[in-house]
Amino acid sequence: MEMPSIMTHASIGTNDFERAVAFYDKVMATIGAEKKMSVPGAVAYGRMFPEFWVQQPIDGGPATVGNGTHFGLYAATKDQVDDFFKTAIEAGATSEGEPGPRPDYGPSYYACFIRDLDGHKVEAAFMDMSAHAGD
């Protein structure tokens, strides 16, 4: 089987594991992702495999946010992008860009950006690939 992604996974750290898991349980469901794996101090979400990990830092130090780092998640529809944003904000995230077209990223790119409870920048994006037929 050829893997649908070039990445095996991405991990983000949290300073409040239970709170982060409750947040991501709600938010990931909006884009069709679910908890795929769980070990002490870490949980992974995905559609087919565990690809987005939320965890306590392995070294025991505080989790920090990378400047210039963000995590982009696929949404199947614009409605999923909207639901992701609404659910995240209701669960305590802050807005880094409301849902809408992003013409600089392509003619059919529709996305939103949030900062999660630990300050990580997370994007949910939909791109209508049929708009690129023949590219």
Sequence and secondary structure as in RCSB ss.txt:
>XXXX:A:sequence
MEMPSIMTHASIGTNDFERAVAFYDKVMATIGAEKKMSVPGAVAYGRMFPEFWVQQPIDGGPATVGNGTHFGLYA
ATKDQVDDFFKTAIEAGATSEGEPGPRPDYGPSYYACFIRDLDGHKVEAAFMDMSAHAGD
>XXXX:A:secstr
   SSS S EEEE SSHHHHHHHHHHHHHTTT EEEEEETTEEEEESSS  EEEE  TTSS     TT EEEEE 
SSHHHHHHHHHHHHHTT EEEEEEEE GGG TTEEEEEEE TTS EEEEEEE GGGGTT 
